Structures are given as C-alpha cells and as structure tokens.
C-alpha cells in the first residue's frame, strides 16, 4: 500500500490573508448585505470553485447580527459568505479573511484591480 498526501492548503493557507474594507451596507430583512472592496475573482477563486469559507476577523463593533459578504464585481456569485454572524459592520470597517494563502489567484475579470501583495 502507498500513501500519497497533498498537504497544500494545510502548509501554505495560513501564510496569506486578504484584507478588505466594507464599501456598502444594505439592510435586507434579517441579513445585512455588505459589499467589500475586493472580489472572489481577484483574490479567492477557491471560495467560489470549492465552496471554501475562509475564517475572518473584523474590527466592527456593536451587537452581533447576520451578514452576507459580497465582492465588488457585478456577478451575483461573488459572495465570500452568505450568512455569517459577526458584530454589526459599517462602511469603512475592515474584514480580514484568514488562511487565504493557498490556491488563490488574481484575474482581471470585469476589469477589477488586482489586490496589492505585501510580503512580510
């Protein structure tokens, strides 16, 4: 018997984060819809392709409620999270997606600006 392992995401996922800011907030019933200044199409295609949900942090404060987090492209599938419980976010708040270092790539879909890459 041979055992073959492909530990890609486990090894390099934690090496990358995606920092984004809330640019729009819409009230839609019990779920608040946030638009951030990045897109799945220019940062985290694996979220769309594999249904991956990156853990997140935010500097938002206030009561906890449900949010949908959407990317800034015109595509209706550009959704980072459909329903996530977090403090009530406002325009300008920061949302950081963790473990974003594996299987991600940038595209210029819809002429979106590619994210700035910082190496630390």
N, CA and C atoms as an extended XYZ file, in Angstrom:
360
Properties=species:S:1:pos:R:3:atomname:S:1:resname:S:1:resid:I:1 pbc="F F F"
N         0.844       -1.168        0.000 N   UNK     1
C         0.000        0.000        0.000 CA  UNK     1
C         0.892        1.235        0.000 C   UNK     1
N         0.500        2.240       -0.809 N   UNK     2
C         1.190        3.523       -0.846 CA  UNK     2
C         0.247        4.607       -0.358 C   UNK     2
N         0.796        5.507        0.415 N   UNK     3
C         0.020        6.638        0.901 CA  UNK     3
C         0.594        7.889        0.263 C   UNK     3
N        -0.247        8.629       -0.426 N   UNK     4
C         0.185        9.870       -1.068 CA  UNK     4
C        -0.606       11.012       -0.428 C   UNK     4
N         0.110       11.997        0.062 N   UNK     5
C        -0.517       13.154        0.698 CA  UNK     5
C        -0.273       14.399       -0.134 C   UNK     5
N        -1.251       15.270       -0.175 N   UNK     6
C        -1.113       16.548       -0.859 CA  UNK     6
C        -1.555       17.611        0.143 C   UNK     6
N        -0.625       18.074        0.978 N   UNK     7
C        -0.984       18.957        2.091 CA  UNK     7
C        -0.952       20.449        1.756 C   UNK     7
N        -1.168       20.826        0.506 N   UNK     8
C        -1.021       22.217        0.073 CA  UNK     8
C        -1.668       23.258        0.959 C   UNK     8
N        -2.988       23.197        1.115 N   UNK     9
C        -3.680       24.225        1.899 CA  UNK     9
C        -3.219       24.211        3.355 C   UNK     9
N        -2.996       23.044        3.917 N   UNK    10
C        -2.556       22.936        5.307 CA  UNK    10
C        -1.226       23.653        5.520 C   UNK    10
N        -0.320       23.536        4.555 N   UNK    11
C         1.015       24.127        4.704 CA  UNK    11
C         1.048       25.620        4.415 C   UNK    11
N         0.394       26.050        3.344 N   UNK    12
C         0.557       27.449        2.933 CA  UNK    12
C        -0.680       28.319        3.134 C   UNK    12
N        -1.815       27.737        3.436 N   UNK    13
C        -3.020       28.536        3.670 CA  UNK    13
C        -2.820       29.622        4.711 C   UNK    13
N        -2.266       29.284        5.892 N   UNK    14
C        -2.085       30.289        6.940 CA  UNK    14
C        -1.074       31.388        6.587 C   UNK    14
N        -0.323       31.209        5.514 N   UNK    15
C         0.694       32.203        5.152 CA  UNK    15
C         0.104       33.441        4.486 C   UNK    15
N        -1.171       33.419        4.125 N   UNK    16
C        -1.754       34.567        3.436 CA  UNK    16
C        -3.047       35.021        4.078 C   UNK    16
N        -3.279       36.325        4.033 N   UNK    17
C        -4.544       36.902        4.483 CA  UNK    17
C        -5.025       37.870        3.408 C   UNK    17
N        -6.313       38.103        3.368 N   UNK    18
C        -6.897       39.080        2.462 CA  UNK    18
C        -7.544       40.156        3.322 C   UNK    18
N        -7.048       41.374        3.211 N   UNK    19
C        -7.578       42.497        3.985 CA  UNK    19
C        -8.508       43.294        3.079 C   UNK    19
N        -9.729       43.493        3.517 N   UNK    20
C       -10.691       44.249        2.717 CA  UNK    20
C       -11.460       45.214        3.613 C   UNK    20
N       -12.101       46.171        2.968 N   UNK    21
C       -12.909       47.157        3.696 CA  UNK    21
C       -14.341       47.120        3.178 C   UNK    21
N       -15.268       47.389        4.070 N   UNK    22
C       -16.679       47.466        3.700 CA  UNK    22
C       -16.896       48.773        2.945 C   UNK    22
N       -17.472       48.669        1.734 N   UNK    23
C       -17.725       49.876        0.938 CA  UNK    23
C       -19.214       50.175        0.786 C   UNK    23
N       -20.063       49.212        1.155 N   UNK    24
C       -21.505       49.436        1.068 CA  UNK    24
C       -22.220       48.498        2.038 C   UNK    24
N       -23.295       49.010        2.645 N   UNK    25
C       -24.126       48.197        3.540 CA  UNK    25
C       -25.574       48.350        3.098 C   UNK    25
N       -26.257       47.220        2.972 N   UNK    26
C       -27.687       47.233        2.643 CA  UNK    26
C       -28.430       46.382        3.663 C   UNK    26
N       -29.556       46.876        4.092 N   UNK    27
C       -30.416       46.112        5.001 CA  UNK    27
C       -31.339       45.261        4.137 C   UNK    27
N       -31.286       43.940        4.327 N   UNK    28
C       -32.152       43.039        3.566 CA  UNK    28
C       -32.795       42.050        4.528 C   UNK    28
N       -33.849       42.489        5.185 N   UNK    29
C       -34.512       41.637        6.166 CA  UNK    29
C       -33.623       41.417        7.378 C   UNK    29
N       -33.464       40.154        7.764 N   UNK    30
C       -32.675       39.830        8.951 CA  UNK    30
C       -31.186       39.705        8.652 C   UNK    30
N       -30.820       39.731        7.373 N   UNK    31
C       -29.405       39.611        7.000 CA  UNK    31
C       -28.952       40.917        6.360 C   UNK    31
N       -27.887       41.500        6.908 N   UNK    32
C       -27.320       42.724        6.338 CA  UNK    32
C       -26.372       42.328        5.216 C   UNK    32
N       -26.452       42.995        4.099 N   UNK    33
C       -25.600       42.690        2.958 CA  UNK    33
C       -24.456       43.698        2.905 C   UNK    33
N       -23.230       43.187        3.001 N   UNK    34
C       -22.036       44.033        2.939 CA  UNK    34
C       -21.351       43.827        1.598 C   UNK    34
N       -20.885       44.894        0.999 N   UNK    35
C       -20.020       44.794       -0.176 CA  UNK    35
C       -18.640       45.242        0.265 C   UNK    35
N       -17.622       44.442       -0.065 N   UNK    36
C       -16.247       44.773        0.298 CA  UNK    36
C       -15.477       45.191       -0.948 C   UNK    36
N       -14.316       45.799       -0.732 N   UNK    37
C       -13.525       46.344       -1.839 CA  UNK    37
C       -12.628       45.310       -2.518 C   UNK    37
N       -13.004       44.055       -2.457 N   UNK    38
C       -12.285       43.002       -3.172 CA  UNK    38
C       -13.330       42.040       -3.725 C   UNK    38
N       -12.867       41.093       -4.507 N   UNK    39
C       -13.770       40.174       -5.179 CA  UNK    39
C       -13.204       38.766       -5.132 C   UNK    39
N       -14.079       37.776       -5.147 N   UNK    40
C       -13.593       36.399       -5.275 CA  UNK    40
C       -12.771       36.257       -6.547 C   UNK    40
N       -13.142       37.004       -7.567 N   UNK    41
C       -12.498       36.875       -8.875 CA  UNK    41
C       -11.094       37.460       -8.922 C   UNK    41
N       -10.740       38.307       -7.976 N   UNK    42
C        -9.368       38.822       -7.990 CA  UNK    42
C        -8.600       38.451       -6.731 C   UNK    42
N        -9.133       37.474       -5.975 N   UNK    43
C        -8.400       37.119       -4.757 CA  UNK    43
C        -8.613       35.686       -4.287 C   UNK    43
N        -9.807       35.176       -4.332 N   UNK    44
C       -10.083       33.898       -3.672 CA  UNK    44
C       -11.039       33.028       -4.482 C   UNK    44
N       -10.634       32.680       -5.692 N   UNK    45
C       -11.483       31.863       -6.561 CA  UNK    45
C       -11.851       30.526       -5.928 C   UNK    45
N       -11.001       30.006       -5.054 N   UNK    46
C       -11.275       28.712       -4.430 CA  UNK    46
C       -12.547       28.758       -3.588 C   UNK    46
N       -12.892       29.925       -3.097 N   UNK    47
C       -14.139       30.082       -2.356 CA  UNK    47
C       -15.317       29.762       -3.271 C   UNK    47
N       -15.250       30.231       -4.500 N   UNK    48
C       -16.312       30.004       -5.475 CA  UNK    48
C       -16.279       28.577       -6.016 C   UNK    48
N       -15.103       28.094       -6.371 N   UNK    49
C       -14.966       26.786       -7.014 CA  UNK    49
C       -15.204       25.641       -6.037 C   UNK    49
N       -14.605       25.709       -4.856 N   UNK    50
C       -14.657       24.592       -3.905 CA  UNK    50
C       -15.602       24.830       -2.729 C   UNK    50
N       -16.269       25.972       -2.697 N   UNK    51
C       -17.175       26.260       -1.593 CA  UNK    51
C       -16.470       26.520       -0.272 C   UNK    51
N       -15.211       26.918       -0.358 N   UNK    52
C       -14.401       27.172        0.832 CA  UNK    52
C       -14.911       28.412        1.563 C   UNK    52
N       -14.953       28.361        2.873 N   UNK    53
C       -15.308       29.528        3.672 CA  UNK    53
C       -14.114       29.894        4.532 C   UNK    53
N       -13.436       30.965        4.146 N   UNK    54
C       -12.264       31.407        4.895 CA  UNK    54
C       -12.701       31.987        6.237 C   UNK    54
N       -11.992       31.633        7.320 N   UNK    55
C       -12.299       32.270        8.602 CA  UNK    55
C       -12.029       33.768        8.502 C   UNK    55
N       -12.698       34.561        9.307 N   UNK    56
C       -12.499       36.006        9.200 CA  UNK    56
C       -12.413       36.670       10.557 C   UNK    56
N       -11.816       37.851       10.522 N   UNK    57
C       -11.750       38.756       11.671 CA  UNK    57
C       -12.284       40.097       11.205 C   UNK    57
N       -12.782       40.889       12.136 N   UNK    58
C       -13.253       42.224       11.779 CA  UNK    58
C       -13.031       43.184       12.943 C   UNK    58
N       -12.930       44.467       12.609 N   UNK    59
C       -12.846       45.478       13.660 CA  UNK    59
C       -14.221       46.088       13.938 C   UNK    59
N       -15.267       45.548       13.311 N   UNK    60
C       -16.626       46.039       13.537 CA  UNK    60
C       -16.990       45.857       15.005 C   UNK    60
N       -17.793       46.791       15.500 N   UNK    61
C       -18.229       46.731       16.894 CA  UNK    61
C       -19.734       46.895       16.932 C   UNK    61
N       -20.315       46.446       18.002 N   UNK    62
C       -21.759       46.578       18.139 CA  UNK    62
C       -22.402       45.224       18.315 C   UNK    62
N       -23.728       45.212       18.302 N   UNK    63
C       -24.429       43.948       18.501 CA  UNK    63
C       -24.151       42.975       17.355 C   UNK    63
N       -24.167       41.705       17.676 N   UNK    64
C       -23.907       40.670       16.675 CA  UNK    64
C       -25.169       40.437       15.852 C   UNK    64
N       -24.994       40.329       14.540 N   UNK    65
C       -26.113       40.020       13.651 CA  UNK    65
C       -25.578       39.260       12.439 C   UNK    65
N       -26.482       38.812       11.592 N   UNK    66
C       -26.071       38.058       10.402 CA  UNK    66
C       -25.771       38.995        9.242 C   UNK    66
N       -24.700       38.656        8.510 N   UNK    67
C       -24.288       39.423        7.338 CA  UNK    67
C       -24.049       38.489        6.159 C   UNK    67
N       -24.315       38.982        4.969 N   UNK    68
C       -23.824       38.366        3.735 CA  UNK    68
C       -22.672       39.256        3.293 C   UNK    68
N       -21.547       38.661        2.920 N   UNK    69
C       -20.387       39.451        2.494 CA  UNK    69
C       -20.183       39.212        1.009 C   UNK    69
N       -20.344       40.266        0.233 N   UNK    70
C       -20.295       40.181       -1.224 CA  UNK    70
C       -19.084       40.926       -1.757 C   UNK    70
N       -18.567       40.419       -2.871 N   UNK    71
C       -17.455       41.081       -3.535 CA  UNK    71
C       -17.936       42.258       -4.366 C   UNK    71
N       -16.980       43.010       -4.917 N   UNK    72
C       -17.316       44.243       -5.628 CA  UNK    72
C       -17.468       44.081       -7.137 C   UNK    72
N       -17.597       42.863       -7.633 N   UNK    73
C       -17.864       42.682       -9.066 CA  UNK    73
C       -19.380       42.698       -9.283 C   UNK    73
N       -19.826       42.826      -10.533 N   UNK    74
C       -21.265       42.800      -10.790 CA  UNK    74
C       -21.856       41.386      -10.815 C   UNK    74
N       -21.042       40.365      -10.614 N   UNK    75
C       -21.505       38.983      -10.694 CA  UNK    75
C       -22.235       38.574       -9.418 C   UNK    75
N       -23.418       38.020       -9.557 N   UNK    76
C       -24.218       37.594       -8.416 CA  UNK    76
C       -23.613       36.445       -7.624 C   UNK    76
N       -22.611       35.753       -8.189 N   UNK    77
C       -21.945       34.660       -7.479 CA  UNK    77
C       -20.759       35.135       -6.648 C   UNK    77
N       -20.458       36.413       -6.704 N   UNK    78
C       -19.300       36.976       -5.997 CA  UNK    78
C       -19.653       37.171       -4.519 C   UNK    78
N       -19.727       36.053       -3.790 N   UNK    79
C       -20.159       36.070       -2.393 CA  UNK    79
C       -19.125       35.340       -1.539 C   UNK    79
N       -18.462       36.080       -0.655 N   UNK    80
C       -17.497       35.470        0.262 CA  UNK    80
C       -18.209       34.607        1.299 C   UNK    80
N       -19.281       35.130        1.875 N   UNK    81
C       -20.065       34.381        2.868 CA  UNK    81
C       -21.532       34.756        2.689 C   UNK    81
N       -22.412       33.772        2.735 N   UNK    82
C       -23.846       34.016        2.603 CA  UNK    82
C       -24.502       34.428        3.909 C   UNK    82
N       -24.040       33.841        5.003 N   UNK    83
C       -24.649       34.146        6.299 CA  UNK    83
C       -23.600       33.917        7.372 C   UNK    83
N       -23.028       35.009        7.858 N   UNK    84
C       -22.011       34.908        8.903 CA  UNK    84
C       -22.428       35.808       10.066 C   UNK    84
N       -22.308       35.288       11.270 N   UNK    85
C       -22.636       36.039       12.474 CA  UNK    85
C       -21.391       36.797       12.928 C   UNK    85
N       -21.515       38.118       13.010 N   UNK    86
C       -20.392       38.963       13.421 CA  UNK    86
C       -20.942       40.293       13.916 C   UNK    86
N       -20.101       41.109       14.583 N   UNK    87
C       -20.577       42.419       15.035 CA  UNK    87
C       -21.082       43.264       13.857 C   UNK    87
N       -22.056       44.076       14.122 N   UNK    88
C       -22.709       44.916       13.107 CA  UNK    88
C       -21.671       45.786       12.394 C   UNK    88
N       -21.488       45.548       11.108 N   UNK    89
C       -20.464       46.254       10.327 CA  UNK    89
C       -21.018       47.526        9.699 C   UNK    89
N       -20.109       48.486        9.492 N   UNK    90
C       -20.445       49.756        8.845 CA  UNK    90
C       -19.462       50.002        7.713 C   UNK    90
N       -19.781       50.935        6.839 N   UNK    91
C       -18.862       51.331        5.771 CA  UNK    91
C       -17.553       51.781        6.406 C   UNK    91
N       -16.440       51.292        5.876 N   UNK    92
C       -15.120       51.630        6.386 CA  UNK    92
C       -14.539       50.589        7.320 C   UNK    92
N       -15.388       49.711        7.876 N   UNK    93
C       -14.875       48.646        8.744 CA  UNK    93
C       -14.010       47.690        7.930 C   UNK    93
N       -13.074       47.080        8.607 N   UNK    94
C       -12.129       46.161        7.980 CA  UNK    94
C       -12.587       44.719        8.208 C   UNK    94
N       -12.509       43.914        7.161 N   UNK    95
C       -12.754       42.474        7.278 CA  UNK    95
C       -11.514       41.774        6.744 C   UNK    95
N       -10.942       40.910        7.559 N   UNK    96
C        -9.725       40.183        7.193 CA  UNK    96
C       -10.081       38.708        7.037 C   UNK    96
N        -9.821       38.174        5.858 N   UNK    97
C       -10.048       36.752        5.594 CA  UNK    97
C        -8.730       36.026        5.834 C   UNK    97
N        -8.765       35.048        6.737 N   UNK    98
C        -7.566       34.300        7.116 CA  UNK    98
C        -7.396       33.065        6.230 C   UNK    98
N        -6.216       32.459        6.312 N   UNK    99
C        -5.904       31.229        5.567 CA  UNK    99
C        -6.126       31.391        4.066 C   UNK    99
N        -5.794       32.560        3.545 N   UNK   100
C        -6.015       32.863        2.133 CA  UNK   100
C        -4.754       32.680        1.294 C   UNK   100
N        -3.800       31.904        1.785 N   UNK   101
C        -2.526       31.769        1.086 CA  UNK   101
C        -2.416       30.597        0.139 C   UNK   101
N        -3.455       29.793        0.006 N   UNK   102
C        -3.351       28.607       -0.854 CA  UNK   102
C        -4.414       28.638       -1.947 C   UNK   102
N        -4.017       28.211       -3.122 N   UNK   103
C        -4.941       28.062       -4.253 CA  UNK   103
C        -5.725       29.338       -4.545 C   UNK   103
N        -5.064       30.446       -4.435 N   UNK   104
C        -5.698       31.712       -4.781 CA  UNK   104
C        -4.943       32.321       -5.948 C   UNK   104
N        -5.642       33.063       -6.739 N   UNK   105
C        -5.002       33.759       -7.844 CA  UNK   105
C        -5.834       34.976       -8.193 C   UNK   105
N        -5.229       35.886       -8.914 N   UNK   106
C        -5.914       37.104       -9.308 CA  UNK   106
C        -6.266       37.038      -10.782 C   UNK   106
N        -7.407       37.569      -11.114 N   UNK   107
C        -7.773       37.708      -12.516 CA  UNK   107
C        -8.232       39.150      -12.718 C   UNK   107
N        -8.340       39.549      -13.957 N   UNK   108
C        -8.811       40.913      -14.221 CA  UNK   108
C       -10.258       40.887      -14.724 C   UNK   108
N       -11.019       39.908      -14.249 N   UNK   109
C       -12.433       39.791      -14.575 CA  UNK   109
C       -13.129       41.121      -14.304 C   UNK   109
N       -13.936       41.583      -15.227 N   UNK   110
C       -14.677       42.850      -15.105 CA  UNK   110
C       -13.752       44.036      -14.866 C   UNK   110
N       -12.511       43.914      -15.313 N   UNK   111
C       -11.524       44.984      -15.175 CA  UNK   111
C       -11.280       45.368      -13.709 C   UNK   111
N       -11.408       44.378      -12.819 N   UNK   112
C       -11.156       44.629      -11.400 CA  UNK   112
C        -9.668       44.822      -11.155 C   UNK   112
N        -9.355       45.715      -10.260 N   UNK   113
C        -7.961       45.933       -9.879 CA  UNK   113
C        -7.477       44.750       -9.054 C   UNK   113
N        -6.291       44.257       -9.367 N   UNK   114
C        -5.732       43.138       -8.605 CA  UNK   114
C        -5.286       43.641       -7.233 C   UNK   114
N        -5.451       42.810       -6.211 N   UNK   115
C        -5.056       43.243       -4.864 CA  UNK   115
C        -3.556       43.485       -4.766 C   UNK   115
N        -3.204       44.435       -3.938 N   UNK   116
C        -1.796       44.705       -3.659 CA  UNK   116
C        -1.249       43.560       -2.812 C   UNK   116
N        -0.069       43.082       -3.156 N   UNK   117
C         0.548       41.982       -2.420 CA  UNK   117
C         1.686       42.529       -1.579 C   UNK   117
N         1.672       42.207       -0.303 N   UNK   118
C         2.738       42.604        0.619 CA  UNK   118
C         3.418       41.339        1.110 C   UNK   118
N         4.733       41.288        1.026 N   UNK   119
C         5.485       40.151        1.540 CA  UNK   119
C         6.159       40.584        2.831 C   UNK   119
N         5.912       39.852        3.905 N   UNK   120
C         6.456       40.203        5.217 CA  UNK   120
C         7.466       39.161        5.628 C   UNK   120
